[in-house]
């Protein structure tokens, strides 16, 4: 179910808490369950050493008071330190502070340096102000302490919606315990690096509240798109599996990689439209067909065959007027189209002309540099927000590549990918990804779901390849995860 992959913004998580309370789960019970989950994590993974629980005045601190009480009851040596004034602790957090029967010390860097294990319950995921002064000094001390750190909900200093530090630093945790569902900030960089090992605890909020909240962002997971994955039929034939048409350039290696990927992901046929000088160059599997395409007239001829139902332009195409014209003619067909690399850069001087031409299903696959050139006004937004804004502005699916790739549709849906290993930082990997996308679109997958599936399968193929991976390996490596999904 997609609800299992849902990500909740800070506001949506607050709404989930309120919904649970309306349904009869007291707020104190939710806090008790959250603190208990943190205490269990400490006991399971950090069973020895003195524990320092750092509490702030909000509900995050309330969870910390619970964890401290339960750890002390389990026989651990526990010191509890509060950042801020005791009378600033309100509501349920104040009630949990009353249940703590030990000393409450001021939170200082000196205490931090004496701990073996630190529970970070200082600041919540909705932190609105930059950390400075004593708060920043405390965060720096935790990071310099060498202690194991278990963060409550999100490492202090980060915001849950974007994973960005509020101020100059945020705590780097060994493990993070969050509740009910993760937040985007747990998966987006740099938040993912600060969280360490992420654990999601059930604290008594029913899954049914998700229908009320209706989140529109998810961790990229097969649950999002598996129902749309093409199924092979015993009575099927290659034309039913789609025909991808890919425009290549004078140096067709990138397009060959993409064409190979389109075939391996399941497209029934794939044709490279190549300049005459590139027609006889070696490369690509024999199943990858070639057609001469020296300019716009040849491209129009290639487009006349309506069975070529998904198009890819960009890899190795060049960035001039010829590429712009071919892109516009491809978009005019309203067939599913993937625009990558040069097909994006060719519109740097006039991105509005590109956006105005988008009428059918289109996927744009920029890296950060290409994105900045196409969407210069969105550069200051966090990654999830700017990808969504770009999708709405262009009326296309945006695949913003990176270690935390984000896929967003113009309707507001978004997915954050987490399975890509660092081995994917290799020449041609993006061309293979574009080929996976067009191959799935050729088979009839909707643009958003097909792009999410391609990104996930790209990551799984790379994980299978491991050390020494090059882009040429990826089309073959995708066979195993694809077979597992179909199985």
N, C-alpha and C positions, 0 to 999 in steps of 0.2 A: 504494500500500500504506500502511496506517496506520502501519507501522513508520517510514516516512519522515517522519511528522509527530510521532513520539514525543518526549516530553520526559522526561529522566531526572533524578530527584532526586540529591542529592549521594551518598547511599548507593547508589543504583542505578548511578551512574557508576563508583563504586569497585568494585562487583560486576562491571561490564563489563570494567574493567581486569584484575581477577583472572581472569575467564573467558578473556580473551585470552591471559594468561600461561599458564593451564592448557592452552590449545590450542597452545602452542608459540611464542608471540610474547614474547620477553624484555622485561622491564620497561624495560631500557635502550633497546631499540628503540622502544618506545612514547614514551619521553621524547625521544629523538632526533628522532622524527617530529614531535612536538608543537613542539619548539623550532625545527625547520626551517620549520614552517608559520608561526610567528611571524616568523622572519627574512624569509621570502618576503613577508609582508604589509608589513613595514617597507620592503623594497626596492621593492615595487610601488607603494606609495602615498606613501612619505616618503623618496625616493631621495637627498635632500640633507640635509646638516647633521650635527652631532655627535649621537651616540646615547648616552644613559645607560640602562643596564639595571639596574633596581632588583630585587634578588633577596632573597627571604626564605629561611628555613632549610628549608622543606619542598619537596615535589615541584614546586610552582609555581616556586620558586626554581631547581630543577633545570632546568626548561624554559627559564628565563631564562639560565642558564649556557650551554646549547646555542645559544640565539639569539645571545648575545654572541659566542661562538666563530665561528659561521657568518658573522655580519655583519663581524667583523674580517677573516676570510678573504676576504671579498668586497671588502675595501679600505675599509670604513667606519671612521671615527674612533669608537671605542667605549670608553666608561668603564663599568666594572662596579662596583657598590656593593652591599654586603651589609648587610641589617638584622639585627643580632644577632651572636652569636659564631660564628667560623669552625668551631669544634668542635661546634656545634649542628646543622650540616648532616650528615645521615645518609643511609644507603641509596643508592639510585640517584642522588639529588641530589648526594651526596658524590662519587660516581664522575664525574659530569659536572663538578663543581668541579675535580677533578684534571685534567681535559682542558683546562681554561681555562689559557692560558699567559701571561696578563697579570696586572696588579695587581688586588687585591681591596680596594677602599676601604670605609671605613665610610659607610653611607648617611646623608647629612645634607641638610637643606634648602638649604645653600649649593651643593652639587653640583647639586641639582635646578634651581636658577635659571640654571645655565650651559648647560643642554642645549637642543637644538633638537627632538629626538625622545626620548621616554621610553618604555621598555618596562617596564610594570608587572607584575612577577613577584613581588610581595611576599607576598600572603596568598591562600590558596586559597579555593575556593567553600564550604568547610565551616567557615569562620571561626566559632569558638564564643564568643569573648570580645569585648567592646566595645573598640574601639581607644581608646587613651589615651596620654598622655605623648608620648614620642618618635615612636611610630608614628603618632599622630594629627597631630603636627606635620609629619611627612613627607607624609602624605596632603594636608594643607592646602597645603603647598608645591607639590606637583604640580598641584593645582587652580589655584593662583595663578600658575603659571609661564608660561602662555601657550604652552607646548610642545605639539606633537602627542603624543598618548598612545595607545599600543597596549597593551591589557590582555591578559594571558594568562589564558584561561579565563573570568574574571569580574573586573571592576574591584575592586581591593582595598578591603575594608571592607563589601562586600555578602555576603549569604548566598545560595547558589545555589537554595535551596528556595523562597524567598519574595521575593527582590529587595529586601529591607529592609536598611538600613545597620545594622551592629553598632557602635553608638556614634554620635558626633555628626556623622560625615562619612564619605564614601566617595569614591574616585577617580572623576572624570568623564572617561571615555575618549573618544578620537576614534573608535577602532575596538576591537573585542574579537574575539579569536580563541579559539573554544572547540573542543572535540574530540568527534568521533563523533556526539553529539546535543546539542542545546541543553538547558538546564535551565529550570525554571519561572521562576527569578529573572532570566533574560535577557528574559522577556516581560512579567512583572508590573511595575507601577509601584511605586517609582521606578526599579527596576533597569533597565528598558528605556531610560530617559533617560540613565542613567549609562553604558550600554554603547556608545552611539554606533552605528556601523555594525557589525552582527554578522556574523561569518564562521564557518562550521562546517567544520573540517578533518578529513579522513580520515587517521587515524594508524595504520591497520592492524588495527583491531578489526572482526571480521566481523559483518555484520548478524544472523547467526544467533544471536548471544548475546542478542538482544532476546527471543527465545522463552523463554529461561531466566529472564530478568529479569521479563518480563511487566509492563511499565510500564502505568499506568492513567491517565496524563495526556498530553495531546497539544496541539500547536498546532492551533487550529481550521482545518481544511483540507478541501476537498472529498473527499480520500481517506478521511476518517472516515465520510462519510455519502452519498456520491454513489450507492452501490449501492442505497440506499433511496429515492432521489429519484423521485417519481412520473413514470411514463412515459406519454405519451399514446398511445392506441390508435386506429387508423384506424376501428375499429368501436365506439369508445367513445361515451358520451353524458354529459351534464352530471351526472346523478345518480351516475354511477360516480366522478366527481371530487369528491364530497363536498359537504355543505351546512353551512356555518358559521352558527351562530346567535349573534348578538352583542347583549348587553344595553346599551342606551343610556339616557341621562338627559335631564333637561329641557334641557340644553345639549348637543346630540348631536354636536357637531363632532368630538370625540375618537373616538366610536364610528364616525362616518362615515369618518374616516381609516382606522381599523382595518378596517372593512368593505371599503373600496376596496382596501386592501392584501391582504386575504384573497382577493379575486377576482383581482387581478393576479398573485398567487403561484400561482394555478392552481385554487382551489376552484371547483367547478362552479356553486354558488349561494351566496349570502350574504344573510341576513335580519337586519335591525335590529329589535329589540323595543324600541319607544319609547313613552314616555308620550303621551297623546293630544295634549297641547299642543305636542309636538315633531313630530308626524306630518307636518305640512305645511311645516316649515321647510326652506329650500333647502339643498342640499349633497349631496355624494356623487354617484357616477355613477348613471345611470338603471337600470343592471343591479342595483343594490343595493336589494333589496326591503325593505319595511317592514311591521311588524305592531304593532298597538296592544297596549301592555303597561303598564297603570296600577298594577299591584301583583302580589302573590303569586298570586292566582287566574289572572290573565292569563298570568303566567310559566309556571305549571303547564300551561296550555293550549298555550303555545308549545313546551313540552318534550315534549308527547305525540307529536308527529311524530318517530318514531325515525330518519327519514332525515336529520334535523338532527343529524349525527353528531359535531360538534365545537363546543364552546361557549367563548365569551369573555365575561367579566364584569369590570367595573372602570372602564374609561375613561369619566369623566363620570357615574358612577352615583350618587354621594353615598356618605356613610360611615356611614349609620345602620342601624337594625335591619332595614329593608326590604332593604337590600343584603345584609346577613348572611344573612337568610332565603333570598334567591334563590340565593346562593352555595351554601348547604347543600343546597338542592333540586337544583341543578345537579350537585353532587358525588354526590348519591344516585343519579343515573342511571348513574354509572360510565363515562360517555362521556368521551373526551379533553377536558380543560377547561384553559383558560388563565385565570389570575387575575392581574390587573394593577391598579395604582393604587388606586382606592377599594375594590376588593374585598379588597385586602390590609390597608389602613388600617382598614377596618371591624372587623377582628379584633385590633386593637392591645391591647384590654383582656383578650382571652382567646384567644391564638393556639393554645392546646392544643385548643380546640374546632374550629378549622379543621383542624389536623393529624389529629385523630381522625376527621374526616369524609372524609378522602382515602382512597379505595378503588381508584379506577381511575387511568388515566394523567393526571397533573396537572402543569402547569408554572406556577411562581410566578415573577414577573418584577420583583423589587424593585430600586429604586436603593438607595444606601447608607442613606438615612434610613429608608425603609420596612423595609429589612432589620433595622436596629437596633431598630425597634419590634417586629418579629415575633420576633426572635432576640436578646433583650437579653443573654443569657449568653455569646454568641459574639463580642462586639465586640472583644475583645483578641487574637483569633486573626488571623494573616495571611490575606489574601483567599482564597487557594486552600483553605486549611485550613478557614476558616469557611464557605465555600460548600459544601464537602463535608459538613461537620458538619450544616449546615442541611438539606441534601438527605436525609441519613440520619434526622434528627430528624422531618422532615415527611413522609417517604416520597414526595417529589415531586422533579421536576427543578427545580433552582434556576438561574435566569438572573440573576446579580448584575451589573447594568449598570455601565458606566463606560468609560473609555478603554481599560482592560484587562479587558473583560467576561469573566467566568468562568461556564461552564455546568457543573453537576455533577449526577450522577444518584445516587439512593440506593444503588446498587450500588458506588459508589466511583469510577466513571469521571468524568473531568473534562477540559474543554477550555478553553484560553485563547485569546481572539480578539485578532488583531493588525491587522486591516485597516480599522478604523473611523477615519475622518479627523476632525479637530476640528470640521468643518462640521456634524457630527451633533448638536452641542450647540445644539439649536433646538427650540422648542415643538412638540410633537406627534410628534417622532421616535420616542418610546417607544410611542405609540399605533400607529404604523405597524408597529413591530417586533412588537408583540403580535398585530396582524393577520396578519403574515407567519407567525407561529408557528401560529395557529389555522388558517390556510389550508392549511398543510402537514399538520397533524394531520388535518384533514378529508379529505385525500387519502390517508390511511393511513400516513403516516410515523410510526415510533416516536417517543416523546416526546423522548428525548435527541438522537437524530439529527435530528429535525425542528427542534428548538430550535437546535442547532448550525448547521444549514443556513440557518435564518432569520436568525440573527445575521450569518453570513458574507455572505449576499446583501444584507442591510441595509447592511453596510459597503461592499460593491462598488457598490451603487446610489449611495451617498453620494459615493464617490470619483468616479463618473462625473459626478455633478452639480457638484461643485466649489464655487467661490465663489458666494455668493448662494443656496445651497441652503435651501429650506424643506421642511417635512414633506410638504406637498402634492405635491412633486415626486417623492418616493421611490417611490410605487407605479408610476409610469410608468417611472422609471429602472431598476427591477428587471428589466425585460423583457430588456435586453441580456445581463447576466450569467446570467440564467436560460436564455436561448437558447443561450449559449455552453456551458453545462453539458450541455444536452440534445443539442447538436450532436455 
